[in-house]
Every structure is written in C-alpha cells, then in structure tokens.
Amino acid sequence: MTKTRTTFLAFALSLAGAAAAQAHTSFEKKEAPSESQFKAVLQIPHGCDGKATSEVRVKLPEGFVFAKPQPKAGWELEIIKGDYQKTYDNHGEKVKAGPIEIRWKNGDLADEFYDTFVISGKLSGFDRKTQIAFPVTQLCGASDKAVWDEVAPEGTDAHSLDHPAPTVTVTMAESDHGGHAAHASGMAAPTPVKVGAIEISGGTIKAMLPGAKVGGGGLAVTNGGSEDDVLVSVESPAAGRVELHDMVIENDVMKMRKLESGIAVPAGKTVELKSGGMHLMFMDVVKPFAEGDTVPLTLTFEKAGKVDYVLPVGNAAGTTHQHN
C-alpha cells in the first residue's frame, strides 16, 4: 500500500477502526450484586485476523470464587486451581483456594461465527462498588493470538483501549427481584410423561449457532419402581442421531465420552442429565435449534420401553429459568 491518501480511504479506515472497537470480547451481563451467584457469559465475536479460535483462556479475578465452567461440545476443558488472596465462606466451609483460570481447548470457532463461553461462580468479599476484570486470551492455532487484558484507569473511558479486558461491576444493593427476572421471559417447563415406573421431567436444550450441527441438552429421569432400569437410547427427528454422553476428568482436563451401554436408572432414584455431567448430544442436527423451539424425543428404556417427550430450547447459555 502506498502513502497516497484520499478522503475516501481515510473515511474507510475510520469505519474499519470503529467496527474493530465494537468487536471486543465482553460479557452479556456487566453488573451484579456482591454475595450473589453470577453466570459470566463471555461473548467471542471473532477470531485472530480472520483465523479460527482454537483455545479460550479466562483468568478469574479475586472475588469471583467457587467457579464452575460450562463444558462445550467439541472442546476440551481445563480448570487451573490456585490460592485465593482471602478466605471465603462456602455454605459454612472456609475456602482458601479454587479455580483461578479456565481454558477451553482444542476447539474450532471459525472467524465468521460467534459463540459464548460460560462460567458460573459467586461474587464475594466486596465492601463497595467495584469493577473487576477477567483477562481473556484467544489462541488461533499455534502462532496467532488475541489478548484482551487492558484495564482502564479510573476516570478513563474503556472504549479508548485497544484490547480491553471484559469487566463486571459488582454492586452493593441487590434488586428485590434478583434471580427471578428470568421467569418473566422464561418458557414453561415441559410436561412430565410416564412409561411404566419411569417418569421423564424438566430439562432443556441449548440454543445453537447458525450453521452448527451439534447440540446439547438434558432432562430428569425418575425410577419410581422397585427394579433398576437403563436408558438405552434416545431418538429425535430433528437430528441424525442422539448420543448419551458423560463428562470425565483426565489429568485435570475435562473430556466428553460416549456412553455405549446407556445410562443406569436405579430403583427409587432420579438421574439428572445436564451440562457438566451425563447429557444428551444431538448430532447432525437438521436445523440449528433456536431459543423458543421445541424438540421431540423418543426415549427407550430396557424394561419400561419407549416414551415420547418434548424438550424446550433455551438460550445460548443453555437456560430457560434461573435462580440466584
């Protein structure tokens, strides 16, 4: 490119800069009260100069404690633990250490797609309104990365930073309606169904991104009988196939495995399929699930037989209702 400048070129570059300023990583929700549960939904809007994101690293600030990341299909999950600077109360237990960094690894998020990465934790130990930063690093293959770790000094506009870290403002006053706001827009829970001694209830499916072919969901299975049973398989006309999966930790890395033998449902017990544990994986999805959709299922049990059920599709974070 030569040094020749035109009014049109200058205008085009100014537009490009403005667009880039809007393309930072950020949280869906940017404010929450102290001593509350907080679901940090990190938005990744693009890759590294056109290259696909293969790893997302999030450093957790002091005061965001007892963190639990949400696994993502197609990604490995690593939880790095360390000491807290202070001691925190976890339902009467004094806790001095826990997760301090979360890494989603070996994934493939193309530059033209957008996705979210979710960490649930507690905001604790604040005595005044405070802004906390979550430095983020995107790795794009072996050689490229984008680092979002700049924090604006007090009185400085964060929009003036080139690579601002995602932040959350911790407040002191909790809204009277706190965690019940989701109910105003939440969908009705699915209607429970029974087959023999087995009852299916609850559950949801996570909304999918455009072009995605794999989705995840869950539900609850209650065995009210005196004999153990096994969920052998699940089918849906909305997907090429539905697999039963579990999350396991190997060498401090959370991985997903297929349950070839099904899922045991002991007599008198309830087995909950949900993100982070045993769950449903929808493969070769015909049309990406969108929030508000419903997905029909047919579940087959070893003893109880077959039963039809319908699951609602929640938001991109995988929820339809939330309690704090």
Secondary structure, 3 states (H helix, E strand, C coil): CCCCCCHHHHHHHHHHHHHHHCCCCEECCCEEECCEEEEEEEEECCCECCECECEEEEECCCCEEEEEECCCCCCEEEEEEEEEEEEEEECCEEEEEEEEEEEEECCCECCCCCEEEEEEEEECCCCCCEEEECCEEEEECCCEEEEECECCCCCCCHHHCCCECCEEEEECCCCCCHHHHHHHHCCCCCCCEEECCEEEEEEEECCCCCCCCCEEEEEEEEECCCCCEEEEEEECCCEEEEEEEEEEEECCEEEEEECCCCEEECCCCEEEECCCCCEEEEEEECCCCCCCCEEEEEEEECCCEEEEEEEEECCCCCCCCCCC
